[in-house]
Amino acid sequence: MLTYKKYTTNTARAGTVFSKAGCTAAYLFVGIAIVLAGVVLRPHSVFAADISVTPITWDIIGLDSNDPQTGPNQFPVGVRVCNNTAGDLTNVTGTFQWDGGGTATNTEVYLRPGTLQTVSIDLPDFLAAGACTDFYYEVEVNRTSAPYDKTRDYRVDVTSTETGATVFSSGVRQLYVEHLVSQNRNATTDVQYGTDPDALTPVEPGGTLSMMVGGTYYIKLIGSTATQGYEQLESFINIPNTIFRIIEVTTDYTADTSGTVSSPNDKLYGDGCLWENNLASENLRSCLSTGKVGGGTEVLYKVEILQMPGAPLINPEPIQTLYYDFSGSSYHYNADWAASTRYIEIVTANITKSFSPKTILPGGTSTMTLTITNQGRMCWQELIFSIMIMVTGPVGQQV
């Protein structure tokens, strides 16, 4: 594999001249690289069936308390999958399942259109012993008054090649559709993004975040709540799992009096008062302890761009930012929710190549020219691309 590093703005061109000897050397180098890239050395081990699947998001969802046609109606559902075996796991897959229980119908609470029901890791191809990864999905509430105060049960099932037919589950959880009150004390201050978490670009409401397929980016959500925070707080950007793989999140609070949430927090969800999720408990959906998180709140996503948006998603895809909470005896969300809309534009590189001449005679040379066109709105820097060259057949064959 030949790797080129080029600094560019909009269009990059790279020319490389190969001699007869150079072709042979390149062919041998590429062949060795391919063989080594295909070998992953893992110690032989006996796999104990031990994968943990832990929910990491709040099971409270909802609609605006006065008008279900306004306000948020899409919410993340996530689990953390940890490999507690003695060896690496391949083909680790998480599948979101509706469990059949609850009072909401499948037209009232459902997976957001454009959300994958089954997701798998890309690390690049295994989950190492002792490592964890997060799987995210999005659910949507129908914008009518019918879903209020209804529930729907779900679970996430996880499998891998090494653990065979054994299914590991989050256990049955229950989403509850609350009445969310629009509140000025919750607000989105800024959204920033880029490839360097220490040098992010701010994007104003109505603006666009331009990202390239295959790239890794950071997106920061900056906002605020009441100074002292809340017993429960979840802060997020609604980004579909068909386009994004969330590699990790970090949430920082200026106020944290809980005994259960660290700051920084490695989740979107701040469970400040130890929320009861046990469906058999008489204290279901209430606090078991005291404590609050919030104040100045920043959420930093690290994401990978998987592919271009496909129907029903569009490109650019609108995204909203939500700060919603439980405090006192009611549930609230940021009043600037509608005004905080940004757009994410996904682009791919347009790459063309040419050889001159196309036929390389004995002792001759050919110049290969690559043209890479930036079809997005942002400058590319430290562009890296790889070329795989295979030379076969008799001398003089066209390539």
N, C-alpha and C positions, 0 to 999 in steps of 0.2 A: 504494500500500500504506500503510495507516495502522498505525503501531506504537504499542502502549501498554506502559508499564512500570509495574508494580504490585507493591508489597511486601505479602506476604500470609503467612498460616500455613496454614489449611486450606481456606477457601472465599473466592474473590474475586468481586466483582461490579463491573462497569463500566457506566455508563450514558452514552450520548452522544445529544445532540439535534441533528438536522439540519434546517435550514430549507431552503426551496426553492433559494435561492442556494447554501447549503452543500452540497446534493446535487450541484449542477452542478460546484462546485469540487472536491468529493471525486472525482467521476467522472473529471474531466480529470486530476487528480493521479494517480489509480490507473492510468489508461490510459497515461500517460507512464512510470510506474514499470514497468509490464509490458513495454513496448517496450524500455526500457533494460536491464531484467533479462535479456531474451532475446538481447542482443547481447554477444558476447565478442570483443574485438578481438585478433587474433593476427597477427603479421607473416607474410607469405607466405615460405615457405622450402622448400628441397628437403630431404627427409628422408633422411639416411644411415641405413642399417640398423644401428643400434648401441644395443641395450638390453642392459645387463648384469644377470644373474640370479645372485646370490651367496647360498649357504646361510648362515644365521646361527644355527642351532641344532645341538646335539650329536646325532650319529647313534647314540649309545648309548641304548638303552631297556632295559626289563627288568621283572623280577618279584622279589618277596621270595625270598631264597635258600633259606629253610626251608619257606615255605608260600605258594604262588602265589595262594591265596585271600585273603591279607592284603597290605597294602602297596600301592604305586602300580601302575597299569597303563595310564595315559594320559599321553602325552608330546607336546609341541609340535614341529611341523616348520615352519620358517620360511625365507623367502628375502627378500633385499633386491633390489628392482627399481629400477634407475637409468636415467633417460632421458639418454643421451649424444648425442642428436641435436641439431640446431640449432633445433628448434621443439617446440611442445607436442604431446603425444600424448593422444588421446582413446580411450575404451573400452579402457583397459589392463586386461587380464584374465590372471589366473594360474590354471592348472589343474594340480592334483596328479594325477600319473600313476604307477601301479605299472608298473615297466619290464619285468617278466617274469622277472628273475633272482633268485637267492637260494634258500634252502632252506626257508623258511617258507611255509605255504599261506595262502590268503586267509581261512581261518577261524582262523588262529593270530596273524597280524598284519594289521591292517586299519584303515581310517579309523574313528575313533570315531563311533558312531551319533549323528546330530545335527550332524555336521561337513559343511560345504559343500566339495565337491570343486573347484568353480570360484568364485573370488572376483574382484572388480573394485574399482577405486579409486572414491572419492567425495570429490574434492578441490576443488570439488564434481563436476567432470566432466572434468578433464584432469590429466595429469602434466606439469608445466612442464619446459622444457629445463634440464638440469642437476640436476633434482630426483630424489629417491628416495622410495620407499614400501615398506613391508614387507607381505608376505602371510603369514598364519599358518594352519596346519591342525593337526589333532590326530589322532594314531594311537593305537590301542589294542592291547594284547596280551591274548590269551585267557588266562584264569586257570586254566591247567593246566600240568603240567610239560612238555608237549610242545614249547612254543616255545623253551625254554632253548637257548642257543648257536646259534640259527638266525638267518638273515638274510633280508631282503627288499629288493630294489632299487626305487628310486623316482626320479622327477625332477619338476620343476615347469616347465611350458611357459608362456611369456608371449607374448601377441599384442597388437596395437593396430590401430586403423583405419588410421593413417598408414603403418604398416610392412606392411600387406596380409597376404599369405599367409605371409610370413616368420615362423617360430616361433623364439623365443629360449628357451634352456633352461638350467637349472642344471647340466646334465650328469647322468650317472647317479651316484646316491649309494646307500649301502647302510646300512640300519638293522640293528643287531645286538642280540639279546636277551640281556642279561647277568643274572647272579645278583646281586641287590642286597642288601647286608647292612644291617639296621636298626642305626643307630648313634646313641647319645645325644649325641655331640659335635656333631651337626647338629640345630638346633632352630628352630622358628618362634616368635618372641617376640610379634609383633603383626601385625594386618592393619588398615589404616586406609583411609578413603575420603572423598570429598567433591568439590566443584567448585573448591575453592581448594587448590592443593598445599601452601600454607603454613598451612592451618587444617583439617586432616583429622580425621575422627571415628574413634576406635578401635572395633573390633568384636571382642568376646570370642568364643572358640570356641563354636559353637552359635548365634551371633547372626546378624543379617541385614543385608545391604547393600541398601538400597532405591534403585532408580534408575529414571529415566523415559525412555521411548522418545524418541529424538531428542536426548537430553542428552549432554554431554561431561563425563566424570568422571575423577578420579585415584584409583588404587588403589595403596596402598603395602604391600609385603610386607617385614617386618622380621624378621631372624633372625641366626643365628650359625653358624659352623663352628669347627673347630680354629683356634687363635689365628693360626697361620702360614698358614692356607689350604691349598689343594690344587692339584695339577697341572691338574685339570679340575674345573669346577664349573658346574652349571646350576641356577638358582633360578627358580621360576615358580609361578603359579596356573593351574590348568586352567580356562580360560574358552573356551567354544565360539564359533567364528566366525560361527555363525548369529545370535547375539545381540550379539556385540561385534566392533567393528573396532578393532584395536590401532593407534592412531595413532603412538605411539612408546613406547619403554621406556628407562629409565636405571637402571643398576645401580652402586651405590657399594660399595667394599670398604675396610676398614681395613687390610688386608694385600694388597700387590700387588708381587711381586718379578719379575713376568714382563716380557719385552720386547715382548710382543705384545698385551697388554690394557691399555687406558687406564682410568683411574678418575677420573670416571665412565665406565662402559662403556655404549654405546648398544645393547646386546644383553642377552638373558637368559643367554647362554652366555659363560663365562669360559674361554677357551682359553689357559691359563697356560703350557703346555709345548709348544705347536705340535703339535697332534694330527695324525697321518697318516691321511688319508681316501682316498688313492689306492688303488683296488682292485688295481692291478697291483704295488704296492710290497710288498716283503718285510717292511717295518716297519708294515704296516697295523694301525691301532688301537693305536698306541704313540706315545710322546713323541719328538719330533725335537730338542727343546731342553730347557732347564730353566726353572723359574719356577712361581710359585704365586699364586693369588688367593683371597680369602675373608676370614676373621675376621668382624668385624661386617659384615653384608651387607644392603643395602636395595635393593629393586627398586621403582621407581615406574613404573606404567603410566599412560598417557593413553589413554582409550578413548572410543568413541562407541557409544551404545546403538542398535542397528539396528531391533529389533523385539521383540515378545513371544515367549517361548519356545513352540515347537510340538513335538509328539510326535516323537521319544521323550523330549525334554527336558521338564522339569516346572518349575513356578513356585510357590514359590521353588526354584531350582536349586542343589544342593549343590556346593561348590567345595572342593578340597584345595590345600594348599601343599606344595611339594617343594623340598628342598635335597639334590641328589644329586651324587656326586663320584667321582673316581678318585684314589686315593693309595696309595702302596706298590705293591701288585699286585692290589688289589681295589676293588670299587665299593660305595658306601654311600649310605644315605638317612636323613633325619631320623626318629628313633624316635617322635616325636610326630605323625607323619603322620596317623593316624586321628583323633587327638584334636584336630587343628587344623581340622576341618571347619567352614566357615561356609556361609551361604546367600545367594544373590543373588536379590532379588525385583524383577521388572521391572513397572513400572506405566505406565499412560497416563492422560492427563487426561480427565476427563469434562466436556465443554463443551456447554452448552445456551444457546440464544439466543431472545429473544422481542422483538416489536415492539408498541408500544402508542401510537397505534392502528396496525393493519396497513395501512391505506389512508391515504396522504398526499395530501390535497387541495391545490389551489393555495393557496399562502400558509400552509399548515399545517406542523406538525411531528410527528415521531414519535420516541419514545424507544426505543432498542435496549438491552436488558439482556443481558449475558453472565454466565453462572454457571459458574465453573470449580471443580470439586471435586477435591481431592487424595485419591486412593484409596490412597495409600501410607502408610508409617509415619513418614516424615521430613517436616519442615517445608520448604516451598518458599520461596525468597527471590529477590528481583529477578526475578519472573516476567515474561517477555516473550511477548506473543502478537501475531499479525498478523491483520488483517481485510481481505479483498478484497471491495469493494463495486462492483457493476455496476448502474447505473440505466438501464433501457431502456424503450421503449414509451411510450404516452401518459400524460399526467399523470393521476393517480388510479388507476393500475394497482397491484395489490397486489404487495408485495415480501416 
